[in-house]
Structure formats: structure tokens, C-alpha cells
Amino acid sequence: MAMNMWMPYRDAVQAMLPDASIVIDKFHVVRMANDAVEKVRKSLREQLTPKQRRGLMHDRLVLLKRECDLSDKEALLLDGWTKNYPELGVAYRLKEGFYAIYERSGSSEAALAGYETWNKAMVPEVRDAFGDLIRAFTNWQPFILNYFEHPITNAYTESLNLLIRVMNRLGRGYSFKALRAQILFTEGAHKHKLSRPKFERRREPELVVAEEVMGFGVPDDAMGYGLPSGHFGKVILTPRKDTPKAEHPHEPPGPPKNYGANINTLIELLESGRL
């Protein structure tokens, strides 16, 4: 069961579902690395002129963006800020290094080893900024590491929650039950898919011997070898017309499966005023 780091959630699950594996949603963890970069950025404001402060505020999204997703212009901006302010560069590298733990670790053991290496690389100048992340990883370590054995997230649920908050702002006074009912029961919002087999087994048609008569007799010793009697000519293999069709190896498709409300459809319905 994926959840955020809130103790009442954990206690409730452990009490009601003692055999469930609790997984801390990775997005709640890696977001704390971005928060640490923001803390370092804000700590530099006193050193900057008003113009520099506005520039750093404008470029803050570059610092939060993954390095692999930066455009050439954004990479140039990042290089300028991190070279002029080394603490910012260290914080950015530590943020990228923490993301790499999730990207490169194939097991909880590998993730723990990666975290320990990452933590040792922490420098005193930015340790306070990453303090919340370090404490969270220490206090919730078994549940955070469970992600690497059961890689599930609450991304779908979080997206629905965001849509509900948007609807709540637009509707001004909708109750939670009304919002939930709109999400669950609006016509056309849900994604349905028929359960069909991915392949069918083909059976080769049975072949029978046909003859193109040439007017020659067939030797007696040819009998019993599949050759036609009485004439000799070109032997043609043709499919038997009454060859039975192959049985389908799977059960017939069942009723359509409901995969829940489709996020893109909900957004379209919301923007068009139909939700």
C-alpha cells in the first residue's frame, strides 16, 4: 500500500492490515530533495542585488528541473548560477544524486547502499537544507526501501485529488460527496477496455492430394504412397474444405473492464464545463 509519510496513516494500516507492505510513495521522498535546493536558493538572497535576486527567482525552475531534461539555454543558465554560487551547485548535484538512487537501484539493498554513499558526500554547507530529507529517510527507512521491492505510487490518486481541488475552487461550495460523485459517475469519464486475447493459435489446413490428369497409368507399386490411382500426372496438394477450425486457446472475452476515470478525459470534461 503506497502512502505519504504521515504516522496516523501508517498506524491505521498496521492495525487494520497487519500483513500489508507499506510503501512510501517515491514522489513524496524525492520532492524533499527539490525542497532542499529551494532552501539553499533562498539562503543566497541576502548576498544578491535586487536585480540578481529577481533573476534567480525567475530561473528557480531550472534548478528544480532534472539535468537530463534541460534545454541548451537552461543548461547555460544553470551553469552560470552554480559556478557563481558553489553552494547552489553542490545542492543541485546532491538533488540529482538522490534521484539517481531511485533510477539505478534494482533492490532495497542497492538503494540503501546508494543512500549511504549519497549521505557521505553531503557537505556541511548544505546539510541543514537537506536535514528534513535525511531525517525522513532515517525514520521511515524500511517503508521507503519497500518501494524498490514493490514499485507502486499514488500518482493516479494524486491527479484525481488535484482535479477535485480545481473543481472545488470553480464550484465554490460543492461537498466532497458531490465532487466524488461527479468524478465517479459522469458519463464518458471512465476508461473501459474489452478483455481480448493477445493472439490466436493458427492450425495449418489439412492437405489432400488432387491430380492433374495427364493420361498415363500409375505403376502398381505407387499404391499406398498417397498417389492417385489410375492416372499419372502432376500431383497437387490442396486444403481440405472440411478442415475443422482451430479451437481458441483462451476463454471467451468477458465483460469490459473499468479502469477508472481517465485523467485526460476528466480534464477535457472540466474545461468544456461538462463536469
TORGU-885075 format. One record per residue: residue in three letters; chain; x, y, z of N, C-alpha, C in turn. Coordinates in steps of 0.05 Angstrom, whole numbers, plus 5000, padded with zeros to 4 digits. Each point is the difference from the previous one (the first is absolute). Layout:
BEGIN
 type mol  n_x  n_y  n_z ca_x ca_y ca_z  c_x  c_y  c_z
  Ala   A    X    Y    Z    X    Y    Z    X    Y    Z
...
END
This chain:
BEGIN
 type mol  n_x  n_y  n_z ca_x ca_y ca_z  c_x  c_y  c_z
  Met   A 5017 4976 5000 4983 5024 5000 5018 5025 5000
  Ala   A 4996 5017 4980 5016 5025 4998 4987 5022 5016
  Met   A 5017 5016 5013 4990 5022 5016 5022 5021 5004
  Asn   A 4992 5022 5011 5020 5020 5007 5010 4996 5028
  Met   A 5018 5016 5009 5013 4996 5027 4983 5014 5021
  Trp   A 4977 4988 5007 4984 5011 5021 4994 4977 5019
  Met   A 5007 5004 5025 4999 4978 5019 4973 4988 5005
  Pro   A 4978 5016 5001 4973 4988 5003 4993 4981 4977
  Tyr   A 5009 5006 4975 4995 4981 4978 5014 4974 5006
  Arg   A 5025 5002 5007 5016 4975 5006 4987 4984 5022
  Asp   A 4993 5014 5022 4989 4985 5023 4973 4987 4993
  Ala   A 4984 5014 4984 4974 4988 4992 5003 4975 4983
  Val   A 5019 5002 4981 5004 4977 4982 5011 4976 5016
  Gln   A 5019 5006 5018 5012 4978 5016 4979 4987 5018
  Ala   A 4981 5016 5010 4979 4989 5017 4979 4984 4985
  Met   A 4992 5010 4977 4978 4987 4985 5010 4980 4979
  Leu   A 5024 5004 4990 5011 4982 4979 5029 4993 5008
  Pro   A 5002 4983 5021 5027 4995 5010 5018 4986 4981
  Asp   A 4990 4986 4980 5017 4986 4980 5006 5017 4976
  Ala   A 4990 5024 4998 5005 5017 4977 5028 5012 5001
  Ser   A 5012 5003 4977 5026 5012 4998 4996 5030 4995
  Ile   A 5010 5017 5018 4997 5029 4998 5023 5010 4982
  Val   A 4992 5015 4980 5020 5012 4981 4996 5030 5001
  Ile   A 5022 5014 5006 4999 5029 4999 5003 5009 4971
  Asp   A 4980 5015 4990 5000 5009 4973 5026 5016 4994
  Lys   A 5013 4992 4979 5026 5012 4994 4998 5030 4994
  Phe   A 4977 5009 4990 4998 5029 4994 5000 5017 5025
  His   A 4991 4989 5022 5001 5015 5025 5028 5001 5011
  Val   A 5017 4981 4992 5028 5000 5009 5017 5018 4983
  Val   A 5000 4996 4974 5017 5016 4982 4993 5029 5000
  Arg   A 4974 5006 5006 4992 5028 5002 5016 5015 5022
  Met   A 5008 4985 5020 5015 5013 5022 5028 5008 4991
  Ala   A 5011 4986 4980 5025 5008 4988 4997 5027 4986
  Asn   A 4978 5004 4985 4995 5025 4987 4996 5022 5021
  Asp   A 4986 4994 5022 4996 5019 5021 5026 5010 5012
  Ala   A 5020 4981 5002 5026 5007 5010 5014 5020 4982
  Val   A 4998 4996 4973 5012 5019 4982 4987 5028 5003
  Glu   A 4974 5000 5004 4986 5026 5004 5010 5014 5025
  Lys   A 5005 4985 5021 5010 5012 5025 5028 5012 4995
  Val   A 5017 4987 4985 5026 5011 4994 4997 5025 4983
  Arg   A 4983 4999 4981 4996 5024 4983 4990 5024 5016
  Lys   A 4981 4995 5018 4990 5022 5016 5021 5011 5020
  Ser   A 5018 4982 5008 5021 5009 5019 5020 5019 4987
  Leu   A 5000 5000 4973 5019 5017 4986 4990 5028 4995
  Arg   A 4974 5004 5005 4988 5026 4991 5013 5024 5013
  Glu   A 5009 4997 5025 5012 5023 5014 5026 5009 4986
  Gln   A 5013 4981 4986 5025 5007 4987 4996 5013 4973
  Leu   A 4976 5001 4990 4995 5009 4973 4989 5028 4999
  Thr   A 5005 5013 4977 4988 5026 4995 4971 4995 4992
  Pro   A 4983 5020 5001 4971 4996 4992 4998 4988 4972
  Lys   A 5017 5009 4982 4998 4989 4972 5008 4970 5000
  Gln   A 5021 4993 5014 5008 4972 5001 4979 4983 5014
  Arg   A 4988 5012 5021 4979 4985 5014 4977 4994 4982
  Arg   A 4992 5019 4984 4978 4996 4981 5008 4979 4979
  Gly   A 5025 5001 4991 5009 4980 4981 5000 4972 5010
  Leu   A 5009 4997 5025 5001 4973 5012 4972 4990 5006
  Met   A 4982 5018 5007 4972 4993 5004 4988 4990 4973
  His   A 5006 5015 4979 4990 4993 4973 5010 4973 4991
  Asp   A 5026 4993 5007 5012 4976 4991 4998 4976 5019
  Arg   A 4984 5004 5021 4999 4979 5020 4990 4973 4989
  Leu   A 4983 5001 4980 4989 4975 4989 5022 4984 4986
  Val   A 5021 5015 4990 5022 4986 4988 5015 4983 5021
  Leu   A 5002 5010 5024 5013 4985 5022 4984 4976 5008
  Leu   A 4974 5001 4997 4983 4977 5008 4997 4980 4978
  Lys   A 5007 5007 4976 4997 4982 4977 5023 4979 5000
  Arg   A 4993 4976 4990 5021 4980 4997 5020 5008 4979
  Glu   A 5025 4993 5005 5021 5008 4981 4996 4988 4972
  Cys   A 4990 4976 4999 4995 4987 4974 4978 5013 4985
  Asp   A 4983 5017 5012 4978 5013 4987 5006 5029 4993
  Leu   A 5024 5010 5006 5006 5028 4995 5005 5005 4970
  Ser   A 4990 5022 4991 5007 5009 4973 5027 5012 5001
  Asp   A 5011 5007 4976 5027 5012 4999 5000 5027 5015
  Lys   A 4980 5015 4997 4998 5026 5013 4999 4997 5030
  Glu   A 4983 4980 5009 4997 4995 5029 5026 4990 5012
  Ala   A 5014 4983 4985 5026 4989 5010 5020 5023 5003
  Leu   A 5000 5019 4982 5018 5023 5002 4993 5017 5024
  Leu   A 4974 5004 5005 4992 5015 5024 5009 4986 5025
  Leu   A 4995 4974 5001 5008 4984 5024 5030 5002 5004
  Asp   A 5015 4998 4979 5029 5001 5003 5009 5027 5011
  Gly   A 4987 5021 4992 5007 5027 5010 4995 5003 5030
  Trp   A 4976 4991 5008 4993 5003 5029 5017 4982 5017
  Thr   A 5005 4975 4992 5015 4982 5017 5030 5007 5001
  Lys   A 5010 5012 4979 5029 5008 5002 5003 5025 5017
  Asn   A 4981 5018 4999 5002 5025 5016 4994 4995 5029
  Tyr   A 4983 4979 5005 4992 4994 5028 5004 4970 5005
  Pro   A 5024 4993 5008 5007 4971 5003 4981 4984 5018
  Glu   A 4989 5013 5021 4981 4985 5017 4975 4991 4984
  Leu   A 4992 5017 4982 4977 4993 4983 5007 4977 4981
  Gly   A 5025 5000 4990 5009 4978 4984 5001 4973 5015
  Val   A 5010 5001 5025 5001 4976 5016 4972 4989 5006
  Ala   A 4982 5019 5007 4972 4991 5005 4988 4988 4976
  Tyr   A 5005 5011 4976 4988 4989 4976 5011 4972 4995
  Arg   A 5026 4996 5003 5012 4974 4995 4989 4979 5020
  Leu   A 4996 5008 5025 4990 4982 5020 4971 4993 4993
  Lys   A 4985 5019 4990 4972 4994 4992 5000 4980 4977
  Glu   A 5017 5004 4980 5001 4981 4978 5010 4973 5009
  Gly   A 5019 5000 5019 5010 4974 5011 4978 4985 5015
  Phe   A 4983 5014 5014 4978 4986 5014 4980 4988 4981
  Tyr   A 4993 5015 4979 4983 4989 4979 5012 4975 4988
  Ala   A 5026 5000 4997 5014 4977 4987 4997 4974 5017
  Ile   A 4997 5003 5026 4996 4977 5018 4975 4985 4990
  Tyr   A 4979 5015 4994 4975 4987 4991 5002 4989 4972
  Glu   A 5016 5013 4984 5002 4992 4972 5018 4976 4996
  Arg   A 5020 4997 5016 5021 4980 4995 4999 4976 5019
  Ser   A 4984 5001 5021 5000 4979 5019 4979 4979 4993
  Gly   A 5009 4975 4998 4982 4978 4993 4990 4984 5024
  Ser   A 5009 5008 5024 4992 4986 5024 5002 5019 5024
  Ser   A 4988 4992 5022 5001 5016 5024 5029 5002 5011
  Glu   A 5015 4978 4997 5028 5000 5009 5016 5020 4984
  Ala   A 4996 5000 4973 5015 5019 4983 4992 5029 5007
  Ala   A 4974 5004 5005 4991 5027 5007 5012 5010 5026
  Leu   A 5001 4983 5019 5012 5008 5026 5029 5006 4997
  Ala   A 5015 4984 4985 5028 5005 4995 5003 5027 4985
  Gly   A 4983 5005 4981 5001 5025 4985 4995 5024 5018
  Tyr   A 4980 4997 5018 4994 5022 5018 5024 5005 5019
  Glu   A 5012 4979 5010 5023 5004 5019 5023 5014 4986
  Thr   A 5005 4993 4975 5021 5014 4984 4992 5029 4996
  Trp   A 4975 5005 4993 4990 5027 4996 5003 5017 5026
  Asn   A 4993 4988 5022 5000 5015 5026 5029 5007 5007
  Lys   A 5019 4982 4994 5028 5006 5006 5011 5023 4984
  Ala   A 4988 5004 4976 5009 5022 4983 4989 5027 5008
  Met   A 4983 5000 5021 4987 5025 5009 5022 5018 5013
  Val   A 4999 5026 4993 5020 5019 5011 4985 5016 5021
  Pro   A 5015 5010 5020 4987 5015 5022 4985 5024 4991
  Glu   A 5008 5013 4978 4987 5025 4991 4971 4996 4992
  Val   A 4992 4976 4992 4973 4996 4991 4985 4978 5016
  Arg   A 5014 4989 5020 4988 4978 5015 4974 5009 5014
  Asp   A 4999 5024 5010 4975 5010 5013 4977 5001 4980
  Ala   A 5005 5008 4975 4979 5001 4980 4989 4973 4994
  Phe   A 5017 4979 5001 4991 4973 4994 4992 4985 5026
  Gly   A 4999 5014 5022 4994 4988 5026 4974 4985 5001
  Asp   A 4978 5012 4989 4974 4987 5000 5001 4973 4984
  Leu   A 5013 5000 4978 5002 4976 4984 5016 4978 5014
  Ile   A 5022 5008 5013 5016 4980 5014 4985 4988 5024
  Arg   A 4985 5017 5014 4985 4990 5023 4977 4982 4991
  Ala   A 4987 5008 4978 4978 4984 4990 5010 4972 4991
  Phe   A 5023 5000 4986 5011 4974 4991 5008 4983 5024
  Thr   A 5010 5012 5021 5008 4985 5023 4976 4989 5015
  Asn   A 4979 5017 5004 4977 4991 5015 4981 4981 4985
  Trp   A 5000 5002 4974 4981 4984 4984 5015 4981 4982
  Gln   A 5025 4994 5007 5017 4984 4982 4987 4974 4990
  Pro   A 4990 4982 5017 4989 4975 4990 4977 5004 4980
  Phe   A 4984 5020 5004 4977 5005 4982 5008 5013 4974
  Ile   A 5021 5018 5002 5010 5012 4976 5014 4978 4982
  Leu   A 5015 4983 5013 5014 4979 4985 4981 4979 4989
  Asn   A 4976 4998 5011 4980 4981 4989 4993 5007 4971
  Tyr   A 5003 5025 4993 4994 5008 4972 5016 4984 4980
  Phe   A 5025 4994 5007 5018 4987 4981 4993 4970 4997
  Glu   A 4983 4990 5017 4989 4973 4997 4972 5000 4989
  His   A 4985 5022 5005 4973 5002 4990 4997 5029 4988
  Pro   A 5009 5004 4976 5001 5028 4988 4972 5010 4992
  Ile   A 4985 5008 5019 4973 5011 4995 5000 5029 5011
  Thr   A 4982 5016 4988 4997 5028 5009 4970 5007 5001
  Asn   A 4995 5024 5011 4972 5010 5001 4996 5022 4979
  Ala   A 5015 4998 4978 4998 5022 4980 4972 5004 4989
  Tyr   A 4986 4977 4995 4973 5003 4989 4982 5013 5021
  Thr   A 5001 4991 5025 4983 5012 5021 5006 5029 5004
  Glu   A 5026 5007 5000 5008 5028 5004 4989 5017 4977
  Ser   A 5000 4990 4975 4990 5015 4978 4970 5005 5003
  Leu   A 4985 4980 5009 4972 5003 5005 4995 5021 5022
  Asn   A 5016 4999 5021 4997 5019 5022 5005 5029 4990
  Leu   A 5019 5003 4982 5006 5027 4989 4975 5009 4984
  Leu   A 4989 4983 4984 4976 5007 4985 4977 5008 5018
  Ile   A 4997 4985 5022 4978 5006 5019 5004 5027 5013
  Arg   A 5026 5007 5006 5005 5026 5011 4994 5022 4980
  Val   A 5006 4996 4975 4994 5020 4979 4969 5003 4998
  Met   A 4986 4978 5000 4971 5001 4999 4988 5014 5024
  Asn   A 5013 4995 5023 4990 5013 5025 5003 5030 4998
  Arg   A 5023 5010 4989 5003 5029 4997 4980 5011 4981
  Leu   A 4995 4986 4978 4981 5010 4980 4971 4999 5010
  Gly   A 4994 4978 5014 4972 4996 5009 4992 5016 5024
  Arg   A 5019 5007 5018 4995 5016 5023 4977 4989 5017
  Gly   A 5006 4980 5015 4979 4990 5018 4992 4971 4995
  Tyr   A 5011 4987 4980 4994 4972 4996 5008 4984 5024
  Ser   A 4984 4981 5008 5009 4982 5022 5018 4979 4988
  Phe   A 5015 4987 5018 5019 4979 4990 4984 4978 4987
  Lys   A 4977 4993 5011 4984 4978 4988 4991 5007 4972
  Ala   A 4992 5025 4996 4992 5009 4973 5023 4999 4980
  Leu   A 5023 5009 5009 5024 4999 4983 5007 4972 4993
  Arg   A 5000 4983 5020 5007 4971 4995 4980 4988 4981
  Ala   A 4974 5006 5003 4980 4989 4983 5004 5009 4971
  Gln   A 5008 5025 4996 5004 5010 4973 5024 4985 4987
  Ile   A 5021 4995 5015 5023 4986 4990 4992 4971 4993
  Leu   A 4985 4987 5017 4994 4972 4997 4979 4994 4979
  Phe   A 4980 5018 4998 4976 4993 4985 4995 5017 4975
  Thr   A 5017 5019 4994 4996 5016 4976 5002 4982 4975
  Glu   A 4980 5001 4983 5000 4983 4977 5023 5006 4981
  Gly   A 5014 4979 4992 5022 5003 4981 5027 5006 5013
  Ala   A 5001 5002 5027 5025 5007 5013 5017 4975 5005
  His   A 4988 4977 5001 5016 4976 5006 5011 4987 4976
  Lys   A 5022 4986 5003 5014 4986 4979 4992 4971 5001
  His   A 4988 4989 4980 4992 4972 4999 5016 4986 4978
  Lys   A 5006 4975 5005 5016 4985 4980 4991 4971 5000
  Leu   A 4994 4990 4977 4992 4971 4998 5024 4983 5005
  Ser   A 4996 4979 5014 5021 4981 5006 5002 4980 4977
  Arg   A 5019 5003 4982 5002 4983 4977 5027 4986 5000
  Pro   A 5001 4976 4989 5026 4985 4999 5019 5015 4982
  Lys   A 5026 4998 5006 5021 5014 4985 5007 4985 4974
  Phe   A 4994 4975 4998 5007 4985 4976 4980 4977 4996
  Glu   A 4999 4989 4977 4984 4976 4994 5018 4979 4988
  Arg   A 4996 4976 5007 5016 4978 4990 4989 4991 4973
  Arg   A 5017 5000 4980 4991 4992 4974 5006 4971 4996
  Arg   A 4982 4986 4987 5005 4972 4993 5002 4998 4970
  Glu   A 5022 4987 4991 5004 4997 4972 4978 4982 4988
  Pro   A 4989 5008 4977 4979 4984 4988 5011 4973 4991
  Glu   A 4983 4979 5003 5008 4974 4990 5000 5000 4970
  Leu   A 5021 4987 4989 5003 4999 4971 4991 4973 4989
  Val   A 4987 5001 4977 4992 4976 4986 5013 5000 4972
  Val   A 5002 4977 4989 5013 4997 4974 4979 5003 4978
  Ala   A 5005 5018 4981 4984 5002 4976 5018 4994 4977
  Glu   A 4989 4992 4977 5017 4993 4978 4992 5016 4975
  Glu   A 5021 5007 4985 4995 5012 4974 5005 4977 4980
  Val   A 4979 4990 4989 5002 4976 4984 5016 5005 4975
  Met   A 5019 4983 4995 5016 5002 4976 4996 4977 4981
  Gly   A 4984 4980 5009 4994 4979 4982 5019 4976 5001
  Phe   A 5016 4999 5022 5019 4978 5002 4992 4982 5024
  Gly   A 5005 4975 4998 4994 4982 5022 5020 5003 5022
  Val   A 4992 4993 5025 5017 5002 5023 5010 4971 5006
  Pro   A 5026 4997 5004 5010 4973 5006 4987 4989 5025
  Asp   A 4997 4974 5000 4986 4987 5023 5015 5005 5026
  Asp   A 5027 5002 4999 5015 5003 5026 4998 5029 5011
  Ala   A 4985 5017 4986 4996 5027 5011 4977 5001 5019
  Met   A 4983 4979 5000 4977 4999 5018 5009 5000 5029
  Gly   A 4986 5014 5016 5006 5001 5028 5019 5022 5008
  Tyr   A 5009 5016 4980 5019 5022 5007 4987 5027 4995
  Gly   A 4973 5000 5001 4986 5026 4997 4996 5009 4972
  Leu   A 5008 4984 4980 4996 5008 4973 4973 4991 4990
  Pro   A 4987 5014 4982 4974 4991 4990 5003 4976 4982
  Ser   A 4980 4983 4999 5001 4976 4984 4988 5005 4973
  Gly   A 5010 4986 4980 4988 5001 4974 5013 5019 4980
  His   A 5012 5021 5009 5011 5020 4982 5027 5010 5011
  Phe   A 5017 5011 4984 5025 5011 5009 5002 5029 4989
  Gly   A 5006 5018 5017 5002 5028 4991 5011 5017 5022
  Lys   A 4994 5026 4999 5010 5018 5020 4983 4996 5026
  Val   A 5014 4996 5022 4987 4996 5026 4997 5027 5014
  Ile   A 4975 5008 5007 4995 5026 5012 4989 4996 5028
  Leu   A 5011 5015 5019 4990 4998 5028 4981 5024 5004
  Thr   A 4976 4994 5008 4980 5022 5004 4988 4997 5028
  Pro   A 4992 5023 5012 4988 4998 5027 4974 4985 5000
  Arg   A 4995 4985 5021 4975 4985 5002 4979 5021 5007
  Lys   A 4977 4999 4986 4979 5019 5004 4987 4997 5027
  Asp   A 5000 4976 5011 4986 4995 5025 5019 5000 5024
  Thr   A 5024 5013 4997 5019 5001 5022 4987 5015 5023
  Pro   A 4999 4989 5024 4987 5014 5023 5016 5024 5008
  Lys   A 4986 5021 5009 5014 5024 5009 5013 4994 5027
  Ala   A 5023 5014 5005 5014 4996 5025 4984 5011 5023
  Glu   A 5001 4985 5022 4987 5009 5024 5016 5024 5012
  His   A 4987 5020 5010 5014 5023 5012 5011 4991 5027
  Pro   A 5026 5004 5004 5012 4990 5025 4992 5015 5025
  His   A 4986 5023 4997 4993 5016 5023 4970 4999 5004
  Glu   A 4992 5008 5025 4972 5003 5006 4988 5023 4983
  Pro   A 4975 5000 4994 4988 5023 4986 5003 5026 5016
  Pro   A 5003 5022 4985 5004 5026 5015 4977 5005 5019
  Gly   A 5007 5009 5023 4979 5006 5020 4990 5029 4997
  Pro   A 4985 5009 5019 4989 5028 4998 5022 5020 5001
  Pro   A 4995 5024 4990 5021 5021 5000 5010 5006 5028
  Lys   A 5026 5005 5002 5012 5007 5025 5000 5030 5003
  Asn   A 4993 5009 5024 5000 5029 5006 5026 5008 5014
  Tyr   A 5016 5016 4986 5026 5008 5011 4998 5027 5015
  Gly   A 4976 5008 5007 4997 5025 5015 4998 5024 4982
  Ala   A 4997 5023 5012 4998 5025 4985 5026 5006 4986
  Asn   A 4998 5007 4974 5024 5007 4985 5007 5029 5005
  Ile   A 5025 5005 5007 5008 5027 5008 4996 5020 4977
  Asn   A 5010 4993 4976 4997 5018 4978 4971 5006 4993
  Thr   A 4983 4979 5002 4972 5004 4995 4987 5019 5021
  Leu   A 5008 4996 5025 4990 5018 5021 5008 5029 4995
  Ile   A 5025 5004 4992 5009 5027 4994 4984 5012 4978
  Glu   A 4995 4985 4978 4984 5009 4978 4972 5007 5008
  Leu   A 4988 4983 5016 4973 5005 5010 4999 5024 5017
  Leu   A 5020 5004 5017 5001 5022 5018 5003 5027 4985
  Glu   A 5018 5000 4980 5005 5024 4984 4975 5008 4983
  Ser   A 4986 4979 4991 4976 5006 4984 4975 5006 5016
  Gly   A 5002 4998 5027 4977 5006 5017 4980 4977 5002
  Arg   A 5008 4976 4991 4981 4978 5001 5003 4984 5026
  Leu   A 5020 5007 5016 5004 4985 5025 4993 5018 5024
END
